[in-house]
Amino acid sequence: MIRVLHTADWHLGQRLANQERTEEHRNFLKWLCQTICDEKIDLLLIAGDVFDTGFPSNTALKLYYDFLREVKDTCCQEVVIIGGNHDSVSTLNAPAEFLKHYKVHVVGGAPANCQDQVIVISSEAGEPQLVVCAVPFLRDKDVRLSVPGETSEERELRLKQGICDHYTQLVPHIQEYKQQGIPVLATGHLFAAGSSASDSEKEIHVGNLGQIAGDQFPAEFDYVALGHLHRPQVVNQMPHIRYSGSPIPLSFSEITDRKQIVILDLENGKLTQIHEKPIPCWRKLVRFKGTIDEVFPKIIAYDNGDLSYPAWAEVQLQYEHNLHDHTAKLHEAFALQPNVQLLIHRPLRTITSQSLDQQVQPEQDLADLKPKEVFLKKCEEALDEGTFEDLVSTFDELLELMPQKEEALINGSQLEINL
């Protein structure tokens, strides 16, 4: 029997409201190493977004390399890592050749040769036991060439078809293994149709773009390990295609999610069982909403249990007037409650003479908005409704190109320095 552990979306180096998550990630990685030993895991799959940014801090890099060093002292024979939309292809790929000597296989971006994504996991005797089609996040340039004058619908179809074609191209390379009864797994970092996202996922292939249904993955794959969505879930009621989810809640929209890893049992060439193992919580994210008279006692009475770190709170404080007085009382509540720290304060002004639908929207700081949200607000302000769909699609493409351009500029600067 072969045991595989599927995890994704670590986002090492992530900050929430400018607060570091280093200790939470360190605790998770320590727990993961212990779980690998306890569950006798043979293969570890990491389905993208290892880091939160394309240029991770030294602290985030140290967490990553320390983990890889420690995991090689466990029973885990091999590790497969793919790049996500947050990851820099060059950052992940830089040590790839070196890591191969330790049976750590890294595919940071789509390689020129499709077959380079086919990774054969062999026994100590050198016999193939398992095959992994390590497909990373597919950037627009990997799956679709721009066609001047095409509509947004045509772009959508070409993009979906390009993603499907990429997986289909792998099938001839795995047929010989399937004929020998060797199971084949695949990875992906994308948004599968019918899945549920949270607020913290960066939009990729926005709208319907890039969404492929579960039955569009080749039937030859015994399991598809997906990353990108932070909420653990099965795709289209197909248990063998699923997101493991992120190991810690990365935004307040994930506070009710049950964080987990997925463990697969493969025996006699088939997937025999799927286990979902809960990940411990080291810090809670909690949301309080209401008037100061409603949230004050809730904050005071909050029970953080025996968790290692104080909870972080988002407060949506409803008020009619005198916000300063309400805010002062809010801070008084947190001063009396050492187990909860105020992280985000969102005042919501209400006017009693108006209905709920007419109430003023939450006050927002420009820094809280994502680039696309700002762009959409400007389009709505300057253009007629329904006239800027193509403009938004073009903006989505620019958003996706930005990390690639930044990476190319930095690589170019480093080359000049070296010269």
Summary of the structure (lengths in Angstrom):
residues: 419
radius of gyration: 23.4
end to end distance: 51.8
largest distance: 77.6
contacts: 1302
relative contact order: 0.11
helix: 36%
strand: 24%
